[in-house]
Amino acid sequence: MNKNKLVFIILAAIFMLAMLWIGIDISKRTTFPGSKGNLKERMVPTEQNN
């Protein structure tokens, strides 16, 4: 195998692992928007929130 090709494959693998790690980290820190309920209901103050 050519040395340049080997270096490219190693760097590509490191890059892909870094992107996977960042994606997992971001997904653990955020919530799915559909699980938050209705935005209008959360913004309007009700008697229970006082």
N, CA, C, O and CB atoms as a CASP TS submission, in Angstrom:
PFRMAT TS
TARGET T0000
AUTHOR 0000-0000-0000
METHOD Language model
MODEL 1
PARENT N/A
ATOM      1  N   MET     1       0.849  -1.177   0.000  1.00  0.00           N
ATOM      2  CA  MET     1       0.000   0.000   0.000  1.00  0.00           C
ATOM      3  C   MET     1       0.898   1.245   0.000  1.00  0.00           C
ATOM      4  O   MET     1       1.923   1.292   0.679  1.00  0.00           O
ATOM      5  CB  MET     1      -0.968  -0.005   1.232  1.00  0.00           C
ATOM      6  N   ASN     2       0.495   2.219  -0.758  1.00  0.00           N
ATOM      7  CA  ASN     2       1.237   3.465  -0.844  1.00  0.00           C
ATOM      8  C   ASN     2       1.197   4.191   0.507  1.00  0.00           C
ATOM      9  O   ASN     2       0.180   4.161   1.200  1.00  0.00           O
ATOM     10  CB  ASN     2       0.663   4.363  -1.966  1.00  0.00           C
ATOM     11  N   LYS     3       2.294   4.836   0.873  1.00  0.00           N
ATOM     12  CA  LYS     3       2.379   5.518   2.163  1.00  0.00           C
ATOM     13  C   LYS     3       1.345   6.636   2.267  1.00  0.00           C
ATOM     14  O   LYS     3       0.731   6.813   3.320  1.00  0.00           O
ATOM     15  CB  LYS     3       3.785   6.083   2.374  1.00  0.00           C
ATOM     16  N   ASN     4       1.146   7.390   1.190  1.00  0.00           N
ATOM     17  CA  ASN     4       0.164   8.477   1.210  1.00  0.00           C
ATOM     18  C   ASN     4      -1.254   7.948   1.409  1.00  0.00           C
ATOM     19  O   ASN     4      -2.060   8.564   2.105  1.00  0.00           O
ATOM     20  CB  ASN     4       0.240   9.283  -0.088  1.00  0.00           C
ATOM     21  N   LYS     5      -1.550   6.815   0.802  1.00  0.00           N
ATOM     22  CA  LYS     5      -2.873   6.219   0.952  1.00  0.00           C
ATOM     23  C   LYS     5      -3.092   5.752   2.386  1.00  0.00           C
ATOM     24  O   LYS     5      -4.189   5.905   2.924  1.00  0.00           O
ATOM     25  CB  LYS     5      -3.048   5.048  -0.023  1.00  0.00           C
ATOM     26  N   LEU     6      -2.078   5.191   3.001  1.00  0.00           N
ATOM     27  CA  LEU     6      -2.180   4.736   4.387  1.00  0.00           C
ATOM     28  C   LEU     6      -2.405   5.910   5.334  1.00  0.00           C
ATOM     29  O   LEU     6      -3.229   5.828   6.244  1.00  0.00           O
ATOM     30  CB  LEU     6      -0.917   3.968   4.792  1.00  0.00           C
ATOM     31  N   VAL     7      -1.673   7.002   5.119  1.00  0.00           N
ATOM     32  CA  VAL     7      -1.847   8.199   5.952  1.00  0.00           C
ATOM     33  C   VAL     7      -3.261   8.740   5.787  1.00  0.00           C
ATOM     34  O   VAL     7      -3.898   9.124   6.768  1.00  0.00           O
ATOM     35  CB  VAL     7      -0.802   9.290   5.583  1.00  0.00           C
ATOM     36  N   PHE     8      -3.752   8.774   4.559  1.00  0.00           N
ATOM     37  CA  PHE     8      -5.107   9.264   4.307  1.00  0.00           C
ATOM     38  C   PHE     8      -6.147   8.400   5.012  1.00  0.00           C
ATOM     39  O   PHE     8      -7.078   8.928   5.621  1.00  0.00           O
ATOM     40  CB  PHE     8      -5.388   9.300   2.804  1.00  0.00           C
ATOM     41  N   ILE     9      -6.005   7.103   4.938  1.00  0.00           N
ATOM     42  CA  ILE     9      -6.969   6.196   5.581  1.00  0.00           C
ATOM     43  C   ILE     9      -6.948   6.371   7.096  1.00  0.00           C
ATOM     44  O   ILE     9      -8.001   6.363   7.733  1.00  0.00           O
ATOM     45  CB  ILE     9      -6.662   4.728   5.213  1.00  0.00           C
ATOM     46  N   ILE    10      -5.776   6.526   7.672  1.00  0.00           N
ATOM     47  CA  ILE    10      -5.668   6.720   9.124  1.00  0.00           C
ATOM     48  C   ILE    10      -6.312   8.039   9.537  1.00  0.00           C
ATOM     49  O   ILE    10      -7.070   8.086  10.507  1.00  0.00           O
ATOM     50  CB  ILE    10      -4.188   6.690   9.569  1.00  0.00           C
ATOM     51  N   LEU    11      -6.012   9.110   8.804  1.00  0.00           N
ATOM     52  CA  LEU    11      -6.604  10.411   9.136  1.00  0.00           C
ATOM     53  C   LEU    11      -8.121  10.403   8.924  1.00  0.00           C
ATOM     54  O   LEU    11      -8.855  11.011   9.702  1.00  0.00           O
ATOM     55  CB  LEU    11      -5.961  11.521   8.288  1.00  0.00           C
ATOM     56  N   ALA    12      -8.589   9.728   7.889  1.00  0.00           N
ATOM     57  CA  ALA    12     -10.030   9.639   7.649  1.00  0.00           C
ATOM     58  C   ALA    12     -10.722   8.876   8.779  1.00  0.00           C
ATOM     59  O   ALA    12     -11.811   9.256   9.209  1.00  0.00           O
ATOM     60  CB  ALA    12     -10.309   8.956   6.298  1.00  0.00           C
ATOM     61  N   ALA    13     -10.097   7.808   9.256  1.00  0.00           N
ATOM     62  CA  ALA    13     -10.680   7.034  10.356  1.00  0.00           C
ATOM     63  C   ALA    13     -10.728   7.862  11.637  1.00  0.00           C
ATOM     64  O   ALA    13     -11.723   7.826  12.361  1.00  0.00           O
ATOM     65  CB  ALA    13      -9.876   5.743  10.590  1.00  0.00           C
ATOM     66  N   ILE    14      -9.665   8.603  11.920  1.00  0.00           N
ATOM     67  CA  ILE    14      -9.651   9.466  13.109  1.00  0.00           C
ATOM     68  C   ILE    14     -10.730  10.535  13.000  1.00  0.00           C
ATOM     69  O   ILE    14     -11.423  10.822  13.976  1.00  0.00           O
ATOM     70  CB  ILE    14      -8.264  10.125  13.292  1.00  0.00           C
ATOM     71  N   PHE    15     -10.874  11.126  11.815  1.00  0.00           N
ATOM     72  CA  PHE    15     -11.895  12.153  11.602  1.00  0.00           C
ATOM     73  C   PHE    15     -13.298  11.584  11.801  1.00  0.00           C
ATOM     74  O   PHE    15     -14.134  12.210  12.453  1.00  0.00           O
ATOM     75  CB  PHE    15     -11.764  12.751  10.194  1.00  0.00           C
ATOM     76  N   MET    16     -13.559  10.412  11.250  1.00  0.00           N
ATOM     77  CA  MET    16     -14.881   9.808  11.391  1.00  0.00           C
ATOM     78  C   MET    16     -15.188   9.462  12.845  1.00  0.00           C
ATOM     79  O   MET    16     -16.318   9.648  13.297  1.00  0.00           O
ATOM     80  CB  MET    16     -14.983   8.556  10.526  1.00  0.00           C
ATOM     81  N   LEU    17     -14.212   8.968  13.572  1.00  0.00           N
ATOM     82  CA  LEU    17     -14.420   8.673  14.994  1.00  0.00           C
ATOM     83  C   LEU    17     -14.681   9.947  15.786  1.00  0.00           C
ATOM     84  O   LEU    17     -15.518   9.956  16.689  1.00  0.00           O
ATOM     85  CB  LEU    17     -13.206   7.938  15.573  1.00  0.00           C
ATOM     86  N   ALA    18     -13.969  11.023  15.454  1.00  0.00           N
ATOM     87  CA  ALA    18     -14.187  12.301  16.140  1.00  0.00           C
ATOM     88  C   ALA    18     -15.591  12.822  15.858  1.00  0.00           C
ATOM     89  O   ALA    18     -16.256  13.311  16.771  1.00  0.00           O
ATOM     90  CB  ALA    18     -13.134  13.342  15.703  1.00  0.00           C
ATOM     91  N   MET    19     -16.054  12.729  14.616  1.00  0.00           N
ATOM     92  CA  MET    19     -17.403  13.188  14.270  1.00  0.00           C
ATOM     93  C   MET    19     -18.465  12.341  14.972  1.00  0.00           C
ATOM     94  O   MET    19     -19.479  12.869  15.428  1.00  0.00           O
ATOM     95  CB  MET    19     -17.612  13.142  12.744  1.00  0.00           C
ATOM     96  N   LEU    20     -18.240  11.053  15.059  1.00  0.00           N
ATOM     97  CA  LEU    20     -19.166  10.171  15.769  1.00  0.00           C
ATOM     98  C   LEU    20     -19.229  10.534  17.245  1.00  0.00           C
ATOM     99  O   LEU    20     -20.314  10.599  17.822  1.00  0.00           O
ATOM    100  CB  LEU    20     -18.749   8.704  15.602  1.00  0.00           C
ATOM    101  N   TRP    21     -18.084  10.768  17.855  1.00  0.00           N
ATOM    102  CA  TRP    21     -18.028  11.134  19.271  1.00  0.00           C
ATOM    103  C   TRP    21     -18.728  12.466  19.518  1.00  0.00           C
ATOM    104  O   TRP    21     -19.476  12.597  20.488  1.00  0.00           O
ATOM    105  CB  TRP    21     -16.570  11.208  19.749  1.00  0.00           C
ATOM    106  N   ILE    22     -18.499  13.453  18.658  1.00  0.00           N
ATOM    107  CA  ILE    22     -19.154  14.757  18.803  1.00  0.00           C
ATOM    108  C   ILE    22     -20.666  14.612  18.638  1.00  0.00           C
ATOM    109  O   ILE    22     -21.429  15.216  19.391  1.00  0.00           O
ATOM    110  CB  ILE    22     -18.595  15.767  17.770  1.00  0.00           C
ATOM    111  N   GLY    23     -21.101  13.826  17.671  1.00  0.00           N
ATOM    112  CA  GLY    23     -22.534  13.620  17.460  1.00  0.00           C
ATOM    113  C   GLY    23     -23.208  12.964  18.649  1.00  0.00           C
ATOM    114  O   GLY    23     -24.306  13.365  19.035  1.00  0.00           O
ATOM    115  N   ILE    24     -22.580  11.976  19.227  1.00  0.00           N
ATOM    116  CA  ILE    24     -23.136  11.312  20.411  1.00  0.00           C
ATOM    117  C   ILE    24     -23.181  12.277  21.589  1.00  0.00           C
ATOM    118  O   ILE    24     -24.158  12.291  22.338  1.00  0.00           O
ATOM    119  CB  ILE    24     -22.305  10.063  20.776  1.00  0.00           C
ATOM    120  N   ASP    25     -22.143  13.077  21.761  1.00  0.00           N
ATOM    121  CA  ASP    25     -22.091  14.040  22.856  1.00  0.00           C
ATOM    122  C   ASP    25     -23.204  15.077  22.724  1.00  0.00           C
ATOM    123  O   ASP    25     -23.874  15.396  23.706  1.00  0.00           O
ATOM    124  CB  ASP    25     -20.725  14.733  22.893  1.00  0.00           C
ATOM    125  N   ILE    26     -23.402  15.601  21.520  1.00  0.00           N
ATOM    126  CA  ILE    26     -24.453  16.597  21.303  1.00  0.00           C
ATOM    127  C   ILE    26     -25.829  15.975  21.519  1.00  0.00           C
ATOM    128  O   ILE    26     -26.702  16.605  22.116  1.00  0.00           O
ATOM    129  CB  ILE    26     -24.351  17.192  19.884  1.00  0.00           C
ATOM    130  N   SER    27     -26.033  14.758  21.046  1.00  0.00           N
ATOM    131  CA  SER    27     -27.347  14.130  21.189  1.00  0.00           C
ATOM    132  C   SER    27     -27.680  13.820  22.641  1.00  0.00           C
ATOM    133  O   SER    27     -28.858  13.781  22.999  1.00  0.00           O
ATOM    134  CB  SER    27     -27.407  12.856  20.370  1.00  0.00           C
ATOM    135  N   LYS    28     -26.696  13.602  23.473  1.00  0.00           N
ATOM    136  CA  LYS    28     -26.954  13.358  24.894  1.00  0.00           C
ATOM    137  C   LYS    28     -27.315  14.642  25.632  1.00  0.00           C
ATOM    138  O   LYS    28     -28.007  14.595  26.648  1.00  0.00           O
ATOM    139  CB  LYS    28     -25.737  12.713  25.547  1.00  0.00           C
ATOM    140  N   ARG    29     -26.856  15.784  25.135  1.00  0.00           N
ATOM    141  CA  ARG    29     -27.106  17.054  25.814  1.00  0.00           C
ATOM    142  C   ARG    29     -28.405  17.726  25.392  1.00  0.00           C
ATOM    143  O   ARG    29     -28.829  18.685  26.037  1.00  0.00           O
ATOM    144  CB  ARG    29     -25.968  17.988  25.564  1.00  0.00           C
ATOM    145  N   THR    30     -29.049  17.254  24.331  1.00  0.00           N
ATOM    146  CA  THR    30     -30.265  17.882  23.832  1.00  0.00           C
ATOM    147  C   THR    30     -31.426  16.907  23.914  1.00  0.00           C
ATOM    148  O   THR    30     -31.235  15.702  24.078  1.00  0.00           O
ATOM    149  CB  THR    30     -30.075  18.370  22.389  1.00  0.00           C
ATOM    150  N   THR    31     -32.641  17.450  23.797  1.00  0.00           N
ATOM    151  CA  THR    31     -33.834  16.615  23.801  1.00  0.00           C
ATOM    152  C   THR    31     -34.508  16.700  22.442  1.00  0.00           C
ATOM    153  O   THR    31     -34.343  17.685  21.723  1.00  0.00           O
ATOM    154  CB  THR    31     -34.808  17.042  24.925  1.00  0.00           C
ATOM    155  N   PHE    32     -35.259  15.683  22.094  1.00  0.00           N
ATOM    156  CA  PHE    32     -35.990  15.659  20.835  1.00  0.00           C
ATOM    157  C   PHE    32     -37.100  16.701  20.885  1.00  0.00           C
ATOM    158  O   PHE    32     -37.858  16.723  21.855  1.00  0.00           O
ATOM    159  CB  PHE    32     -36.569  14.247  20.552  1.00  0.00           C
ATOM    160  N   PRO    33     -37.229  17.571  19.874  1.00  0.00           N
ATOM    161  CA  PRO    33     -38.239  18.638  19.924  1.00  0.00           C
ATOM    162  C   PRO    33     -39.668  18.124  20.068  1.00  0.00           C
ATOM    163  O   PRO    33     -40.501  18.813  20.657  1.00  0.00           O
ATOM    164  CB  PRO    33     -38.144  19.478  18.684  1.00  0.00           C
ATOM    165  N   GLY    34     -39.972  16.961  19.559  1.00  0.00           N
ATOM    166  CA  GLY    34     -41.327  16.429  19.659  1.00  0.00           C
ATOM    167  C   GLY    34     -41.705  16.000  21.062  1.00  0.00           C
ATOM    168  O   GLY    34     -42.887  15.805  21.344  1.00  0.00           O
ATOM    169  N   SER    35     -40.739  15.848  21.943  1.00  0.00           N
ATOM    170  CA  SER    35     -41.044  15.391  23.298  1.00  0.00           C
ATOM    171  C   SER    35     -41.319  16.542  24.260  1.00  0.00           C
ATOM    172  O   SER    35     -41.566  16.306  25.443  1.00  0.00           O
ATOM    173  CB  SER    35     -39.903  14.556  23.824  1.00  0.00           C
ATOM    174  N   LYS    36     -41.280  17.771  23.779  1.00  0.00           N
ATOM    175  CA  LYS    36     -41.456  18.921  24.661  1.00  0.00           C
ATOM    176  C   LYS    36     -42.911  19.344  24.821  1.00  0.00           C
ATOM    177  O   LYS    36     -43.211  20.143  25.708  1.00  0.00           O
ATOM    178  CB  LYS    36     -40.658  20.078  24.143  1.00  0.00           C
ATOM    179  N   GLY    37     -43.805  18.851  24.014  1.00  0.00           N
ATOM    180  CA  GLY    37     -45.192  19.262  24.113  1.00  0.00           C
ATOM    181  C   GLY    37     -45.450  20.485  23.254  1.00  0.00           C
ATOM    182  O   GLY    37     -44.605  20.883  22.451  1.00  0.00           O
ATOM    183  N   ASN    38     -46.610  21.073  23.425  1.00  0.00           N
ATOM    184  CA  ASN    38     -47.013  22.207  22.600  1.00  0.00           C
ATOM    185  C   ASN    38     -46.372  23.493  23.111  1.00  0.00           C
ATOM    186  O   ASN    38     -46.460  23.800  24.299  1.00  0.00           O
ATOM    187  CB  ASN    38     -48.544  22.344  22.580  1.00  0.00           C
ATOM    188  N   LEU    39     -45.733  24.240  22.225  1.00  0.00           N
ATOM    189  CA  LEU    39     -45.033  25.463  22.611  1.00  0.00           C
ATOM    190  C   LEU    39     -45.997  26.518  23.139  1.00  0.00           C
ATOM    191  O   LEU    39     -45.691  27.199  24.118  1.00  0.00           O
ATOM    192  CB  LEU    39     -44.253  26.019  21.428  1.00  0.00           C
ATOM    193  N   LYS    40     -47.165  26.661  22.498  1.00  0.00           N
ATOM    194  CA  LYS    40     -48.126  27.674  22.923  1.00  0.00           C
ATOM    195  C   LYS    40     -48.606  27.403  24.347  1.00  0.00           C
ATOM    196  O   LYS    40     -48.771  28.336  25.133  1.00  0.00           O
ATOM    197  CB  LYS    40     -49.319  27.717  21.961  1.00  0.00           C
ATOM    198  N   GLU    41     -48.826  26.155  24.675  1.00  0.00           N
ATOM    199  CA  GLU    41     -49.287  25.815  26.022  1.00  0.00           C
ATOM    200  C   GLU    41     -48.213  26.100  27.064  1.00  0.00           C
ATOM    201  O   GLU    41     -48.535  26.423  28.207  1.00  0.00           O
ATOM    202  CB  GLU    41     -49.698  24.345  26.086  1.00  0.00           C
ATOM    203  N   ARG    42     -46.964  25.987  26.695  1.00  0.00           N
ATOM    204  CA  ARG    42     -45.893  26.246  27.652  1.00  0.00           C
ATOM    205  C   ARG    42     -45.656  27.736  27.853  1.00  0.00           C
ATOM    206  O   ARG    42     -45.193  28.149  28.917  1.00  0.00           O
ATOM    207  CB  ARG    42     -44.611  25.580  27.191  1.00  0.00           C
ATOM    208  N   MET    43     -45.971  28.556  26.837  1.00  0.00           N
ATOM    209  CA  MET    43     -45.688  29.989  26.935  1.00  0.00           C
ATOM    210  C   MET    43     -46.797  30.764  27.633  1.00  0.00           C
ATOM    211  O   MET    43     -46.524  31.776  28.279  1.00  0.00           O
ATOM    212  CB  MET    43     -45.467  30.562  25.560  1.00  0.00           C
ATOM    213  N   VAL    44     -48.040  30.313  27.518  1.00  0.00           N
ATOM    214  CA  VAL    44     -49.163  31.026  28.105  1.00  0.00           C
ATOM    215  C   VAL    44     -49.202  30.733  29.600  1.00  0.00           C
ATOM    216  O   VAL    44     -49.281  29.571  29.999  1.00  0.00           O
ATOM    217  CB  VAL    44     -50.501  30.624  27.422  1.00  0.00           C
ATOM    218  N   PRO    45     -49.148  31.775  30.436  1.00  0.00           N
ATOM    219  CA  PRO    45     -49.206  31.524  31.886  1.00  0.00           C
ATOM    220  C   PRO    45     -50.597  31.041  32.305  1.00  0.00           C
ATOM    221  O   PRO    45     -51.614  31.532  31.814  1.00  0.00           O
ATOM    222  CB  PRO    45     -48.834  32.803  32.670  1.00  0.00           C
ATOM    223  N   THR    46     -50.618  30.100  33.192  1.00  0.00           N
ATOM    224  CA  THR    46     -51.884  29.586  33.722  1.00  0.00           C
ATOM    225  C   THR    46     -51.909  29.812  35.224  1.00  0.00           C
ATOM    226  O   THR    46     -50.916  30.240  35.813  1.00  0.00           O
ATOM    227  CB  THR    46     -52.069  28.073  33.385  1.00  0.00           C
ATOM    228  N   GLU    47     -53.028  29.527  35.828  1.00  0.00           N
ATOM    229  CA  GLU    47     -53.170  29.694  37.270  1.00  0.00           C
ATOM    230  C   GLU    47     -52.274  28.729  38.030  1.00  0.00           C
ATOM    231  O   GLU    47     -51.841  29.035  39.141  1.00  0.00           O
ATOM    232  CB  GLU    47     -54.620  29.495  37.685  1.00  0.00           C
ATOM    233  N   GLN    48     -51.988  27.567  37.449  1.00  0.00           N
ATOM    234  CA  GLN    48     -51.163  26.570  38.123  1.00  0.00           C
ATOM    235  C   GLN    48     -49.706  27.008  38.197  1.00  0.00           C
ATOM    236  O   GLN    48     -48.990  26.608  39.115  1.00  0.00           O
ATOM    237  CB  GLN    48     -51.267  25.231  37.409  1.00  0.00           C
ATOM    238  N   ASN    49     -49.252  27.831  37.237  1.00  0.00           N
ATOM    239  CA  ASN    49     -47.851  28.247  37.212  1.00  0.00           C
ATOM    240  C   ASN    49     -47.543  29.366  38.197  1.00  0.00           C
ATOM    241  O   ASN    49     -46.372  29.618  38.479  1.00  0.00           O
ATOM    242  CB  ASN    49     -47.476  28.687  35.827  1.00  0.00           C
ATOM    243  N   ASN    50     -48.563  30.052  38.736  1.00  0.00           N
ATOM    244  CA  ASN    50     -48.315  31.189  39.642  1.00  0.00           C
ATOM    245  C   ASN    50     -47.962  30.736  40.976  1.00  0.00           C
ATOM    246  O   ASN    50     -47.721  31.556  41.862  1.00  0.00           O
ATOM    247  CB  ASN    50     -49.487  32.085  39.735  1.00  0.00           C
TER
END
